[in-house]
Structures are given as C-alpha cells and as structure tokens.
Amino acid sequence: MTPTPSLFLLLLGLVGAQATLDQRMAAAMAAGLCKTRPTDLVFIVDSSRSVRPSEFEQVKVFLAKVIEGLDVGPNTTRVGVVNYASRVKNEVSLKTHRTKTGLIKAVTKIEPLSTGTMTGLSIQFALNVAFSEAEGARPKSPDISKVAIIVTDGRPQDNVKDVAQRARDAGIEIFAIGVGRVDMTTLRQMASEPLDDHVDYVESYSVIEKLTKKFQEAFCVSDLCATGDHDCEQVCISVPGSYKCACKDGFTLADDGRTCSEACSNAPLDVVFVIDGSKSIRPENFELVKKWINQIVDKMDISERKTHVGLVQYSSSVKTEFSLGKHNNKKDLKEAVKKMVYMERGTMTGLALRHMTENSFNYAQGARPGVQKVGIVFTDGRSQDYIGDAAKKAKELGMKMYAVGVGSAVESELKAIASEPVSDHYFYTADFKTMNEIAKKLQINICQDDDPCECDSLVKFQKKVEEALQALNKKLESMSKRIALLENKIV
C-alpha cells in the first residue's frame, strides 16, 4: 500500500537518528563523558558484632570501589561515612576530604565498633549531623542530590520506619543494602521509592562488590544514553542532563514517549501468557514476573476489536487465570494480573503448552476466528515432562510462539518452543531483576497483508485531490488576469 503523508514525515524525521546503544556506550566511555551529578553522599555502615572483621574489610573495599567511580570534588560529589553499632561515629564528614585519594585512604582506616545494631539511631545522626552544613553538606537545592547508602546485615534494635521517613521527607534519597540474614522488611521501610531500584540484597559480604557497578552508574547522569540509564525501547537521543526517545524505521513512538510499535500494528491479536509458577521461582520473584507481564501489556492496544489477552499459570497442574476477551481494557487486565496467586510445586511445561493449544485458543474460551494467535511462555527451569510434541503442534497450528527463560531455564527447551526465526522469539536473562530488558525487546505486533481495496481507495483519493488542485490553479490564474485588467483600467 502507498505510504501515507504522515508516514513519509516520520521516516524523514528519523533519518540519521539511528545508532546502536553499544556504539553510544563505547563513544561515551572513550571520551570520558560520564560525570557524576553534584551529590552529597553519605555511607551509613553497620559494624555491629555480627559483622566479622574480615567482612568489614570487604565492606570497605566496596565503599572504595564505588568512590573510585565518582567525580569527587568540592563542586561535584562530596562523600561522608557514618559507622554505627550501639553508638554512632562520624568517620568521614562531607567537608573532610576533597580528593578521591585522601577519601579512599580514610575509608581504609575505619575500624568496626562491634557492639549492637542501632540502625534508626544512625539514620537520625545522618539527618541531624552528617547532612548538616556544619559537616560540609551544601544548602538544599534541586541541582544537588542528597543520597544515603545504608549497609547492614541484621535486624535493628530500634525503630527505623519513622526516622527513615523523616530523612526522605528532608530530601535524602536512601538506598538500603542487606547482607545475609538481614530483615528485608526493615530494608523496605528505610529505602526510597521505587523499592526495586533502592533495595538490594546479597548472600554474603564476599559478593557485595558485585553492586559496585550499579552505584557507579546511579550517579552517572551526563550522558544517560551512553550509560544505558534510560527506558527508551529502541533509540535514545542525548540532550543536556536528560534524553529523549525515538524509534527505528517502520516503528512509531507511543504516547508514553518510551515504547515503539510497528507502523502497521493495526491487526487484532489473541495473546496468551503461559507462566511458570513452580516453587523454584520464589514469591518475591513471582511478583517481578507479574510486573513484567504488565510491562508488556502496557505496549499493547487492548480493546474489544484489537488485542485480547489470556493468562495461564502452571506448576504440577495448569490453571487458567483468565480467558481471552474477559478483560478488554488495560486497567482491568493489569489488576487481574496483579491478583494472580503463586501456585508453587513442579514444572510441567509440556502440559501447559497442550492446555494453551487445546483450551486457551479454543473458540469456546474466547479465541476469535481469523485472528493471529500469540503464545508467550515464561519459565525458570527444566520441564518435568516432554515439551517437543506440544511445542511443535502449537507452531503447526499457526501460533506465533515466544519463549522467555530466566535463571536455570534450559536453552534447548526454550528454542524448541520459539517460532522461527528463533533469534527473534527466544529470550533469556540470568536474573529476574533484568526481565524488564526483555519486555523492551519483545515485539509481538503482527502486520496485516495489504488490502488491495484500501490501495484502490487511496489511489482514487489522490487522483481527486490532484484534480481539485488543478481546478484551483485554473481559477487562480483566471482571477490574476481579471485583477491585472482592473489595474490597467484604473491607471
């Protein structure tokens, strides 16, 4: 079909704008474009008796590595360190060290206090003292960030909820890092929103260093496209201190300003999510899976005539959470996803695939004749039954199949489920927390074949416009001649 004028304008606007994120990252790193925004940063470090001396040394290494990636200076990032147990000690104030070398040297000399765990007291101290102008903090300004990073491994012996709220109300952004047998509820009470970005957990102090990159990137804001710190689905374009999103050729930018959809995404779809709810997922990760489903739903055109969505959960058995067409608006659909209850037990992926082909996409269950069927299968482990026949049948019936794996998911099984080309329909990530990256990449829009009737209509319309323009030009020429004659008579 002949492209519409609006499509021509879109294509012209995107010419030259395309560049891969990898190229942007490489260029930024090579040019040293990553600088930290002016920040008053205070580390609040638990050195109670549960933290062994060797573990405390690992905490200091973590602090030093984060500092190493910062742009330390009086006009850029100032760093302080608060050490606490039953009492609180201001080890490094924001005004003490103006160079990275001196700061790191001071961190290496900190000794553990080895008594109780008064986390609430330490936050109150940071609020009243460490972030005070007397200790080197800068006056409150929208151009200067106030950040506290709390590292703890136990349950506090005092209240943290109220004092953490006061700190956040004062404009302090709080990151909470928990180690080992830490109380997760406490971490959530301390941290800023969104909790997914501000709460971190590691199994032991020996692996706390793996969080270094996260915090280095959290303070790098000069080129958000180069660092990958953006939520553009396809193309990120840097602007001073921020970014804007664009799309590749053939895609249009959605109203959210982030996601892209195919220019011909006008075809109705029947989409069924087939979600692994086995015990290996764990409750906290199952919540992330539900958020991931809704992230994909956000990109869909949910309505009576366009996209319908169904949801199936499986473990040792299979359950239809809701069938196709039951929820035909985004709000109700996302609420239904949030209410899905974790099943636990086994992993019968083959059984779930058979349920999808025989039940979920059955016309009696809401599937529509002549509408493209799309299955999105998510799993985190090896199936306890054979999937080959069911996966093959789904594709033979014309279903477009996507396979998404996390953690211990088996590559060969995922590829057996995925439609061709497999590279476009198979996705894997090692960590549940990075599933949102898959949601950004997963494209399920289906383009309808050109309708020759629509082409004919467009050609006829263009012909009529051309004829109208020609007639208008003739009238203008005639009017010009009349005006010229009148002017001559007047003269």
Backbone torsions as a table, in degrees:
resi	resn	phi	psi	omega
1	MET	NA	140.7	-179.9
2	THR	-61.3	131.1	-178.9
3	PRO	-61.4	143.6	177.8
4	THR	-77.5	159.1	178.2
5	PRO	-55.2	-38.0	-178.9
6	SER	-64.8	-34.0	179.1
7	LEU	-69.4	-38.7	177.2
8	PHE	-60.0	-42.6	179.3
9	LEU	-62.7	-40.3	179.1
10	LEU	-62.2	-45.6	-178.4
11	LEU	-63.7	-42.1	178.7
12	LEU	-62.9	-37.0	-178.2
13	GLY	-70.1	-23.7	-176.4
14	LEU	-97.9	-9.1	-178.9
15	VAL	-61.4	129.5	178.1
16	GLY	84.0	-8.9	-177.4
17	ALA	-86.2	-15.5	-173.3
18	GLN	-77.8	130.4	172.0
19	ALA	-156.8	142.3	-177.3
20	THR	-75.2	151.7	179.5
21	LEU	-64.5	-31.8	178.7
22	ASP	-62.7	-42.8	178.4
23	GLN	-63.4	-42.4	179.2
24	ARG	-62.2	-43.6	179.9
25	MET	-61.6	-46.8	-178.7
26	ALA	-61.3	-43.8	-179.7
27	ALA	-63.9	-41.0	-178.9
28	ALA	-65.5	-43.3	-178.7
29	MET	-67.0	-40.8	-178.8
30	ALA	-65.1	-36.6	-177.7
31	ALA	-87.9	-4.8	-179.1
32	GLY	65.1	39.4	-175.6
33	LEU	-78.8	-15.0	-174.3
34	CYS	-82.4	106.8	177.0
35	LYS	-121.4	152.3	-179.7
36	THR	-87.9	142.1	176.7
37	ARG	-66.6	147.8	177.3
38	PRO	-52.7	121.0	-173.1
39	THR	-142.4	138.3	166.8
40	ASP	-98.8	107.8	-173.9
41	LEU	-112.6	126.5	177.7
42	VAL	-123.8	121.8	172.3
43	PHE	-84.4	132.2	176.7
44	ILE	-116.2	108.3	-166.1
45	VAL	-114.8	125.1	177.5
46	ASP	-76.5	121.1	175.0
47	SER	-125.8	36.4	179.4
48	SER	-65.8	173.9	-173.5
49	ARG	-63.3	-19.3	178.5
50	SER	-74.0	-15.4	177.9
51	VAL	-93.0	109.2	-179.2
52	ARG	-69.7	155.0	-178.5
53	PRO	-52.9	-41.6	-179.7
54	SER	-66.0	-33.3	178.5
55	GLU	-72.0	-36.9	178.4
56	PHE	-65.1	-33.9	175.5
57	GLU	-61.7	-37.4	179.1
58	GLN	-68.2	-33.4	175.7
59	VAL	-64.1	-41.8	-179.1
60	LYS	-65.9	-35.7	176.1
61	VAL	-63.9	-41.9	177.9
62	PHE	-60.4	-47.9	178.5
63	LEU	-57.9	-45.0	-178.3
64	ALA	-62.4	-39.0	-178.2
65	LYS	-71.2	-37.0	175.6
66	VAL	-64.4	-45.5	179.7
67	ILE	-60.0	-38.3	-178.8
68	GLU	-57.8	-31.4	-179.0
69	GLY	-89.2	1.2	-178.1
70	LEU	-95.0	159.0	174.6
71	ASP	-94.5	82.4	-172.8
72	VAL	-79.8	133.5	177.7
73	GLY	172.3	163.6	-176.6
74	PRO	-61.9	-27.7	-179.0
75	ASN	-104.9	1.3	-179.6
76	THR	-118.1	-100.1	179.6
77	THR	-109.2	124.7	173.6
78	ARG	-105.1	140.1	-173.9
79	VAL	-124.6	134.8	173.3
80	GLY	-126.5	159.3	178.5
81	VAL	-134.0	124.5	176.0
82	VAL	-110.3	128.1	-178.9
83	ASN	-109.1	132.3	-178.0
84	TYR	-142.8	155.0	171.2
85	ALA	-149.3	-109.8	171.7
86	SER	-80.2	-22.1	175.6
87	ARG	-124.8	173.2	-177.2
88	VAL	-122.0	138.5	-179.4
89	LYS	-130.1	128.1	177.4
90	ASN	-85.0	94.0	-174.2
91	GLU	-73.3	-45.3	-179.2
92	VAL	-136.0	121.5	178.1
93	SER	-91.4	162.2	-176.9
94	LEU	-63.1	-19.1	-177.5
95	LYS	-97.3	-8.1	-170.1
96	THR	-72.0	-53.5	-172.8
97	HIS	-116.8	122.8	-178.8
98	ARG	-103.1	0.3	177.1
99	THR	-123.4	153.5	-178.1
100	LYS	-66.1	-40.3	-177.7
101	THR	-62.7	-48.1	-179.9
102	GLY	-64.7	-36.3	-179.8
103	LEU	-65.6	-48.2	-179.4
104	ILE	-63.9	-38.3	178.3
105	LYS	-62.4	-39.4	178.9
106	ALA	-66.4	-37.9	179.1
107	VAL	-63.2	-39.9	-178.4
108	THR	-64.7	-20.4	-176.9
109	LYS	-91.8	-3.5	-178.4
110	ILE	-69.7	135.4	-179.7
111	GLU	-112.0	145.9	178.7
112	PRO	-67.3	148.1	179.4
113	LEU	-88.6	-28.5	170.1
114	SER	56.0	48.6	171.7
115	THR	-129.3	-129.0	-176.3
116	GLY	-81.5	-160.7	-176.1
117	THR	-134.3	84.5	-178.9
118	MET	-101.2	72.9	-176.0
119	THR	-66.3	-42.0	178.5
120	GLY	-59.7	-41.1	178.3
121	LEU	-61.3	-39.0	-178.6
122	SER	-67.7	-36.7	177.9
123	ILE	-67.6	-40.6	177.4
124	GLN	-62.0	-39.7	178.3
125	PHE	-63.8	-43.0	179.5
126	ALA	-62.3	-42.9	-179.1
127	LEU	-64.1	-45.0	-174.8
128	ASN	-83.4	-33.2	-171.4
129	VAL	-116.1	-60.8	-172.1
130	ALA	-59.4	-36.8	180.0
131	PHE	-95.6	18.2	178.6
132	SER	-86.5	154.8	178.5
133	GLU	-65.1	-28.2	178.3
134	ALA	-63.6	-29.0	-179.9
135	GLU	-97.0	8.4	174.1
136	GLY	108.6	-1.5	177.9
137	ALA	-71.0	145.3	179.7
138	ARG	-85.8	152.9	178.7
139	PRO	-55.2	149.5	-178.0
140	LYS	-58.5	130.1	-177.8
141	SER	-155.4	144.9	177.2
142	PRO	-65.3	-15.3	-179.2
143	ASP	-89.1	-7.0	-177.5
144	ILE	-124.5	124.4	179.9
145	SER	-86.3	145.1	173.0
146	LYS	-114.1	118.1	-173.4
147	VAL	-132.5	134.2	172.8
148	ALA	-120.2	134.0	175.5
149	ILE	-115.8	112.2	-177.7
150	ILE	-99.1	130.2	176.9
151	VAL	-119.2	120.3	-178.2
152	THR	-146.6	156.9	-178.1
153	ASP	-126.1	10.9	-175.4
154	GLY	-147.3	-173.4	177.0
155	ARG	-88.6	127.9	-178.5
156	PRO	-67.9	151.7	179.2
157	GLN	-93.3	5.2	177.2
158	ASP	-139.2	177.2	-177.7
159	ASN	-80.2	135.0	179.4
160	VAL	-114.2	-22.4	-171.1
161	LYS	-60.4	-50.7	-175.2
162	ASP	-69.4	-43.4	-177.3
163	VAL	-70.2	-34.2	176.6
164	ALA	-65.4	-38.3	177.3
165	GLN	-62.9	-40.7	178.4
166	ARG	-63.3	-39.7	179.2
167	ALA	-65.0	-43.2	179.2
168	ARG	-66.0	-39.6	177.7
169	ASP	-62.7	-27.5	178.8
170	ALA	-80.8	0.9	176.9
171	GLY	95.2	13.2	179.0
172	ILE	-92.2	122.9	175.5
173	GLU	-84.3	124.8	-173.3
174	ILE	-112.2	124.6	169.9
175	PHE	-103.4	134.8	-179.3
176	ALA	-118.9	121.1	178.4
177	ILE	-110.6	122.8	178.3
178	GLY	-108.1	144.0	-178.5
179	VAL	-126.1	137.3	173.0
180	GLY	60.3	-122.4	-175.1
181	ARG	-90.3	40.4	179.5
182	VAL	-69.0	155.2	176.4
183	ASP	-85.8	109.7	-175.4
184	MET	-65.1	-32.8	178.4
185	THR	-60.6	-41.0	178.6
186	THR	-62.1	-43.2	-180.0
187	LEU	-58.5	-44.2	-178.8
188	ARG	-67.4	-32.7	178.6
189	GLN	-68.6	-29.4	-177.4
190	MET	-85.3	-37.7	-167.7
191	ALA	-74.3	154.8	174.7
192	SER	-77.3	164.0	173.6
193	GLU	-86.3	150.8	-6.2
194	PRO	-74.8	140.2	-174.8
195	LEU	-62.0	-33.0	-180.0
196	ASP	-58.5	-30.7	-179.2
197	ASP	-91.0	-16.7	-172.2
198	HIS	-115.7	-3.3	176.6
199	VAL	-117.1	126.4	177.3
200	ASP	-129.8	149.2	179.5
201	TYR	-134.6	136.5	171.9
202	VAL	-128.3	149.5	-175.0
203	GLU	-67.6	-33.3	-178.3
204	SER	-155.7	165.2	179.1
205	TYR	-63.9	-22.7	-177.6
206	SER	-65.7	-18.7	-178.5
207	VAL	-116.5	12.7	-178.0
208	ILE	-65.6	-24.1	-179.3
209	GLU	-61.6	-22.2	-177.4
210	LYS	-67.1	-13.6	177.2
211	LEU	-85.7	-4.9	-176.1
212	THR	-55.2	-50.2	-175.7
213	LYS	-60.7	-39.7	-179.4
214	LYS	-57.0	-45.7	-175.5
215	PHE	-77.5	-29.6	173.7
216	GLN	-63.6	-43.6	-179.0
217	GLU	-72.1	-28.7	-179.7
218	ALA	-63.5	-27.7	-178.7
219	PHE	-97.8	-2.6	-178.0
220	CYS	-94.8	111.6	-173.7
221	VAL	-127.3	-4.8	-173.7
222	SER	-64.7	-42.4	177.5
223	ASP	-128.4	85.6	-175.0
224	LEU	-64.9	-28.8	177.3
225	CYS	-68.1	-43.2	-177.2
226	ALA	-65.7	-35.3	-178.1
227	THR	-85.6	-8.2	-178.2
228	GLY	80.4	8.4	-177.2
229	ASP	-87.9	64.4	-179.7
230	HIS	-151.7	171.0	-179.6
231	ASP	-121.0	25.6	174.7
232	CYS	-69.8	134.7	-178.4
233	GLU	-73.8	-37.4	-174.1
234	GLN	-123.4	-63.3	-175.0
235	VAL	-122.9	128.9	176.8
236	CYS	-110.4	130.3	179.3
237	ILE	-117.2	121.6	-176.6
238	SER	-74.5	138.0	168.3
239	VAL	-131.4	158.3	-175.4
240	PRO	-51.8	117.4	176.9
241	GLY	73.4	3.7	-177.9
242	SER	-156.7	-156.9	179.6
243	TYR	-161.6	165.8	170.7
244	LYS	-136.5	155.5	-175.4
245	CYS	-102.1	150.4	173.7
246	ALA	-141.9	177.5	-177.6
247	CYS	-125.4	159.4	175.9
248	LYS	-71.4	166.3	176.4
249	ASP	-55.8	136.9	178.3
250	GLY	90.1	0.5	179.5
251	PHE	-124.4	156.1	176.9
252	THR	-122.5	148.4	-179.1
253	LEU	-79.7	131.1	-178.4
254	ALA	-75.3	170.9	-178.6
255	ASP	-63.0	-23.7	-179.8
256	ASP	-74.0	-6.8	178.3
257	GLY	73.5	8.6	-176.2
258	ARG	-125.1	-47.8	-172.3
259	THR	-92.5	160.7	-178.1
260	CYS	-124.8	148.8	175.2
261	SER	-132.8	152.0	179.9
262	GLU	-61.3	142.9	-177.4
263	ALA	-60.8	-24.1	-178.5
264	CYS	-107.1	30.7	-176.2
265	SER	-82.1	49.6	-179.0
266	ASN	-100.7	2.8	-177.2
267	ALA	-83.0	140.2	174.6
268	PRO	-69.6	149.3	-179.7
269	LEU	-134.1	147.4	166.5
270	ASP	-110.8	112.1	-175.1
271	VAL	-115.7	129.5	176.7
272	VAL	-122.0	122.7	172.7
273	PHE	-85.5	129.5	177.2
274	VAL	-114.8	104.6	-166.1
275	ILE	-110.6	126.5	176.2
276	ASP	-70.3	119.9	177.7
277	GLY	-116.2	30.2	-176.9
278	SER	-71.2	166.7	-173.3
279	LYS	-66.5	-21.4	-179.3
280	SER	-71.2	-17.3	-179.2
281	ILE	-65.4	-46.0	-175.8
282	ARG	77.8	143.6	-172.9
283	PRO	-55.4	-44.1	-176.1
284	GLU	-66.2	-34.1	178.1
285	ASN	-75.0	-30.4	178.0
286	PHE	-63.7	-33.9	175.6
287	GLU	-64.4	-37.2	177.3
288	LEU	-66.5	-35.5	178.2
289	VAL	-63.1	-41.8	179.5
290	LYS	-64.3	-39.3	176.7
291	LYS	-64.1	-38.2	179.4
292	TRP	-63.7	-42.6	177.7
293	ILE	-59.1	-46.2	-178.3
294	ASN	-68.7	-26.8	175.0
295	GLN	-65.0	-38.3	177.1
296	ILE	-72.3	-40.9	178.7
297	VAL	-58.7	-35.9	-180.0
298	ASP	-58.1	-27.7	-177.9
299	LYS	-87.4	-5.9	-175.2
300	MET	-93.4	155.5	175.2
301	ASP	-95.2	84.0	-176.1
302	ILE	-80.7	119.5	177.6
303	SER	-167.5	173.5	-178.9
304	GLU	-60.2	-39.0	-174.8
305	ARG	-95.7	-17.8	-175.0
306	LYS	-102.6	-112.6	-172.8
307	THR	-88.6	129.4	171.1
308	HIS	-109.1	144.4	-177.9
309	VAL	-127.7	136.0	172.5
310	GLY	-119.9	158.9	-177.6
311	LEU	-135.4	127.8	178.4
312	VAL	-123.6	133.6	173.3
313	GLN	-115.6	143.2	179.5
314	TYR	-140.7	153.8	170.6
315	SER	-145.7	-106.7	172.1
316	SER	-80.0	-18.9	176.3
317	SER	-131.7	178.5	-177.4
318	VAL	-123.6	138.3	-179.3
319	LYS	-132.6	128.8	172.4
320	THR	-81.9	111.1	179.8
321	GLU	-71.9	-44.7	169.6
322	PHE	-159.9	147.9	-174.1
323	SER	-90.4	169.2	179.8
324	LEU	-58.9	135.9	174.9
325	GLY	83.1	-3.4	-179.0
326	LYS	-69.9	-37.3	180.0
327	HIS	-121.0	110.7	-175.2
328	ASN	-110.4	24.7	167.4
329	ASN	-141.4	152.4	-170.7
330	LYS	-61.4	-40.6	-176.5
331	LYS	-61.6	-50.1	-179.1
332	ASP	-65.5	-38.6	-179.1
333	LEU	-62.9	-46.3	-178.8
334	LYS	-67.3	-35.9	176.7
335	GLU	-64.2	-39.4	178.6
336	ALA	-64.4	-37.7	177.7
337	VAL	-64.2	-43.3	-179.0
338	LYS	-61.8	-28.8	-176.8
339	LYS	-83.6	-4.9	179.8
340	MET	-60.3	128.3	-176.8
341	VAL	-97.9	131.3	-177.4
342	TYR	-62.0	126.2	-176.2
343	MET	-83.6	-39.7	-172.0
344	GLU	67.2	-159.9	-177.9
345	ARG	71.8	-144.2	-167.5
346	GLY	-83.0	-166.1	-175.9
347	THR	-135.2	85.6	-178.6
348	MET	-103.7	74.9	-176.1
349	THR	-66.9	-39.0	178.8
350	GLY	-60.5	-43.0	178.1
351	LEU	-61.7	-39.8	180.0
352	ALA	-66.2	-39.0	178.6
353	LEU	-65.3	-39.8	177.8
354	ARG	-65.0	-39.9	178.1
355	HIS	-61.6	-41.1	-179.6
356	MET	-62.0	-48.7	-176.6
357	THR	-69.8	-39.2	-173.4
358	GLU	-88.5	-26.4	-175.3
359	ASN	-117.1	-55.7	-173.4
360	SER	-60.5	-39.3	-179.0
361	PHE	-97.4	19.7	175.8
362	ASN	-81.3	140.2	-178.7
363	TYR	-59.2	-31.5	179.5
364	ALA	-68.2	-18.9	-178.8
365	GLN	-101.7	14.6	175.1
366	GLY	106.1	-5.6	177.8
367	ALA	-67.3	146.7	-176.4
368	ARG	-106.7	134.3	177.6
369	PRO	-61.3	139.1	175.9
370	GLY	76.3	5.4	-179.4
371	VAL	-104.5	135.0	179.8
372	GLN	-58.0	132.4	179.3
373	LYS	-100.1	131.2	-178.6
374	VAL	-127.6	126.0	176.0
375	GLY	-111.6	130.5	177.2
376	ILE	-117.2	107.4	-175.3
377	VAL	-101.1	126.1	178.0
378	PHE	-117.7	134.3	177.4
379	THR	-151.6	157.6	178.1
380	ASP	-120.3	10.7	-178.1
381	GLY	-161.4	-178.4	-179.7
382	ARG	-72.9	136.8	178.4
383	SER	-70.1	145.1	178.2
384	GLN	-90.4	0.7	173.6
385	ASP	-134.5	172.5	-175.7
386	TYR	-78.8	132.0	-176.8
387	ILE	-106.6	-15.3	-170.0
388	GLY	-53.4	-52.5	-176.5
389	ASP	-64.3	-44.1	-178.3
390	ALA	-66.3	-40.2	179.1
391	ALA	-65.2	-41.9	179.8
392	LYS	-64.5	-42.3	-178.2
393	LYS	-63.7	-41.6	-179.3
394	ALA	-57.7	-44.4	-178.7
395	LYS	-72.7	-34.3	176.8
396	GLU	-64.4	-29.7	178.8
397	LEU	-81.5	3.0	176.3
398	GLY	89.1	11.2	179.3
399	MET	-79.0	136.6	177.1
400	LYS	-88.1	116.4	-170.8
401	MET	-111.0	129.5	173.5
402	TYR	-113.0	137.8	179.3
403	ALA	-120.2	124.9	-177.9
404	VAL	-123.2	123.8	-178.7
405	GLY	-121.7	147.1	177.7
406	VAL	-133.5	147.5	173.0
407	GLY	62.5	-111.1	-174.5
408	SER	-91.8	15.3	177.8
409	ALA	-59.1	144.9	-175.2
410	VAL	-93.3	123.2	-175.2
411	GLU	-58.3	-44.2	-177.3
412	SER	-62.8	-36.1	178.5
413	GLU	-69.9	-41.9	179.1
414	LEU	-61.5	-42.8	-179.2
415	LYS	-69.5	-29.5	177.2
416	ALA	-68.7	-30.9	179.8
417	ILE	-78.1	-38.1	-170.4
418	ALA	-68.8	144.8	174.6
419	SER	-74.9	165.8	175.1
420	GLU	-84.2	147.6	-11.3
421	PRO	-69.8	134.6	-173.6
422	VAL	-57.5	-35.8	-177.1
423	SER	-61.7	-24.6	179.3
424	ASP	-91.3	-10.9	-172.8
425	HIS	-123.9	5.3	-178.2
426	TYR	-124.9	127.6	-177.8
427	PHE	-134.7	144.7	179.2
428	TYR	-145.9	142.4	170.5
429	THR	-143.1	148.3	-177.0
430	ALA	-79.5	-21.6	-170.9
431	ASP	-126.2	133.4	178.0
432	PHE	-58.6	-30.9	-176.1
433	LYS	-69.6	-15.0	-179.8
434	THR	-104.8	13.8	178.9
435	MET	-62.5	-26.8	-179.1
436	ASN	-62.0	-25.7	177.0
437	GLU	-66.4	-36.6	177.5
438	ILE	-67.0	-40.4	179.1
439	ALA	-59.4	-35.0	179.0
440	LYS	-67.6	-35.9	-175.0
441	LYS	-84.8	-26.1	-171.8
442	LEU	-72.6	115.0	-179.5
443	GLN	-113.0	120.0	-177.7
444	ILE	-118.6	10.5	179.0
445	ASN	-67.9	137.6	179.4
446	ILE	-114.9	130.1	179.5
447	CYS	-91.3	133.5	175.6
448	GLN	-76.0	151.8	174.2
449	ASP	-63.6	150.9	178.1
450	ASP	-59.8	137.8	177.3
451	ASP	-94.8	110.7	-177.1
452	PRO	-58.7	-28.3	178.0
453	CYS	-65.0	-39.7	178.8
454	GLU	-64.8	-38.3	178.8
455	CYS	-62.6	-47.0	179.4
456	ASP	-58.8	-42.9	-179.6
457	SER	-62.5	-41.8	-179.8
458	LEU	-65.5	-41.9	178.8
459	VAL	-61.7	-44.3	178.9
460	LYS	-61.9	-41.2	179.3
461	PHE	-63.0	-45.0	179.7
462	GLN	-62.1	-39.0	-180.0
463	LYS	-63.0	-42.7	179.2
464	LYS	-63.5	-39.7	178.8
465	VAL	-63.1	-44.0	179.3
466	GLU	-61.3	-43.7	179.3
467	GLU	-62.9	-40.6	179.1
468	ALA	-64.2	-40.6	178.7
469	LEU	-64.6	-41.3	178.7
470	GLN	-62.4	-43.6	178.8
471	ALA	-62.6	-39.1	179.3
472	LEU	-65.7	-40.2	178.6
473	ASN	-61.6	-41.2	179.0
474	LYS	-62.5	-41.9	178.6
475	LYS	-62.9	-40.8	179.9
476	LEU	-64.7	-41.1	178.6
477	GLU	-62.6	-42.9	179.7
478	SER	-63.1	-42.5	179.5
479	MET	-65.1	-37.8	179.7
480	SER	-62.5	-41.7	179.4
481	LYS	-63.7	-43.3	179.3
482	ARG	-61.9	-42.2	179.7
483	ILE	-62.8	-41.1	179.4
484	ALA	-62.2	-41.1	179.0
485	LEU	-63.9	-42.2	178.7
486	LEU	-62.2	-41.2	179.6
487	GLU	-63.0	-40.7	178.7
488	ASN	-62.5	-42.1	-179.9
489	LYS	-63.9	-41.1	-179.6
490	ILE	-62.2	-42.9	179.8
491	VAL	-65.0	NA	NA
